[in-house]
Amino acid sequence: MLAGKEQIMRIGIIGGGPAGAVAAAVLARRGHQVKIFEQEVFPRFHIGESLLPCNMPILDDIGISHEVFRAHSYLPKHAAFFEQAGSAKIARFPFADGLPGDPTSIYQVERSRFDKLLLDNAVAQGAELVCPATVREVDLKGDLPLIHYKTPGSEGQETVDFVIDASGRDTLLARQLGTLDRANDLHRAAVFGHVDALPLVPGAERGDIVISKKADVGWSWQIPLEDARWSVGLVLKRSAVVSGGGPADVFRNNLVHFPELAVRLAGRIPAPVRSIPNISYRIRGRHGRRYAMVGDAGGFIDPIFSSGVLLATRAAWRLGTALDAGGADADLGPWAKATDHDLATFFAFIRLWYDGHFIDNLFFSGFRTPAIYQGIISLLAGNTTNPDNQFLQMLKGRIAAA
Ligand SMILES: Cc1cc2nc3c(=O)[nH]c(=O)nc-3n(C[C@H](O)[C@H](O)[C@H](O)COP(=O)(O)OP(=O)(O)OC[C@H]3O[C@@H](n4cnc5c(N)ncnc54)[C@H](O)[C@@H]3O)c2cc1C
């Protein structure tokens, strides 16, 4: 039986996005036999382009250092900038003003390039990529997981000691096991795409993500991927998207709620405009005997604070580390607890964003102490565990009371 640090494990990973690629790199460089099954040939389009500073130590650890980012000309991100649509209210949170010890910068990334960089890195560390290969199902009934997959023109099977589902929003294992749960869905949907250069927002600096909030409507993002290529998107009530016509009509017609963005776009809209109709969902139980789900395959919350890639790669890094230390039968309870904590903390922050005026007062009216200001920045950077974070303590109180 495989167990313990000395054993080489056969690991099957479904999906080569950030979660799959990070888990693969962590395990492959420690000598495990890792196979990644990816259905799409990279580079491929993906949304989710603004990283958080706490991503840096994870990426650094697997070999994607600041030097690598710089060598690939990614745009540094030093702050998150918020504005209240239709008013003059703005708030800029520079990561350098956060709590001591937090990383102070990260990068904006065009995901087609970035995901390929991560996947190539996993292969360079020793993982094998099977691509294009679509996993159909995983037989979990036997002693060992058996992965059934399809490549163009053939079918294949692979027995592994442990299977990691990193299939993103396809949520392959959760669908197979019937554990996808939309009970806490915030009923939001998104329309988005890329445009050429946008003007710098007054008060913002080059590289900032700009988030505009419109009460009772939703929010919009502007992310500079390069100086002449920006990601723009609207997150709206799902009903507004579903009944609003095609994605381009929804985008164009809802710009009326975001007048500053409309002025910056000056009549342009992305081509194409893409849409995602269901943003958030939960998975009941993210692991079981010889399997675990990471990243979007293990649940997804609203992307307002750009937490997706961080939470995906952090869960993947921790899972790889736990499996390497404990073997295929490792106790994944502590891993699940840490992952649950990450998701619950950001979910509470997101609820505050949508509920009432609490966040508006904290963000836009300056109604906050220096300690709360630093704490907000620390969480915006992705640190969910700093015991000195007074804003986090406030959030925890709200989670406990909910
Ligand atoms: C509107 C919107 C805006 C967002 N903005 C941000 C942001 O600014 N910052 C941020 O950090 N996050 C953002 N996110 C979230 C981010 O996109 C995800 O959290 C992140 O991509 C998760 O990575 P992942 O590896 O889990 O999944 P993915 O990146 O989706 O990768 C999954 C991979 O699995 C492959 N796959 C799926 N099924 C199979 C199968 N059966 N067989 C083989 N391969 C399979 C897919 O082809 C894909 O390559 C946003 C999300 C949305 C919806």
The ligand as an ORCA input file, in Angstrom:
! r2SCAN-3c Opt
* xyz 0 1
  C     -16.277     36.974    -14.320
  C     -15.099     36.418    -13.595
  C     -14.033     37.249    -13.273
  C     -12.940     36.740    -12.591
  N     -11.914     37.579    -12.239
  C     -10.869     37.101    -11.524
  C      -9.756     37.933    -11.193
  O      -9.684     39.109    -11.555
  N      -8.755     37.388    -10.473
  C      -8.759     36.081    -10.062
  O      -7.825     35.639     -9.390
  N      -9.783     35.270    -10.407
  C     -10.816     35.728    -11.121
  N     -11.820     34.892    -11.494
  C     -11.740     33.488    -11.065
  C     -10.754     32.659    -11.873
  O     -11.151     32.695    -13.232
  C     -10.752     31.220    -11.373
  O     -10.870     31.181     -9.968
  C      -9.488     30.454    -11.761
  O      -9.356     30.385    -13.156
  C      -9.534     29.029    -11.173
  O      -8.483     28.234    -11.670
  P      -8.716     26.663    -11.826
  O      -7.381     26.092    -12.187
  O      -9.419     26.124    -10.656
  O      -9.725     26.501    -13.044
  P      -9.545     26.896    -14.581
  O      -8.618     28.008    -14.722
  O     -10.919     27.056    -15.139
  O      -8.864     25.606    -15.244
  C      -9.580     24.411    -15.383
  C      -9.013     23.643    -16.544
  O      -9.608     22.341    -16.575
  C      -9.846     21.954    -17.918
  N     -10.903     20.941    -17.886
  C     -12.187     21.110    -17.499
  N     -12.860     19.939    -17.577
  C     -11.974     19.009    -18.025
  C     -12.080     17.625    -18.323
  N     -13.226     16.961    -18.146
  N     -10.991     16.980    -18.781
  C      -9.815     17.648    -18.972
  N      -9.663     18.982    -18.714
  C     -10.724     19.641    -18.222
  C     -10.255     23.245    -18.585
  O     -10.038     23.188    -19.976
  C      -9.360     24.276    -17.888
  O      -8.166     24.518    -18.621
  C     -12.915     35.374    -12.204
  C     -13.969     34.544    -12.548
  C     -15.059     35.043    -13.226
  C     -16.190     34.118    -13.560
*
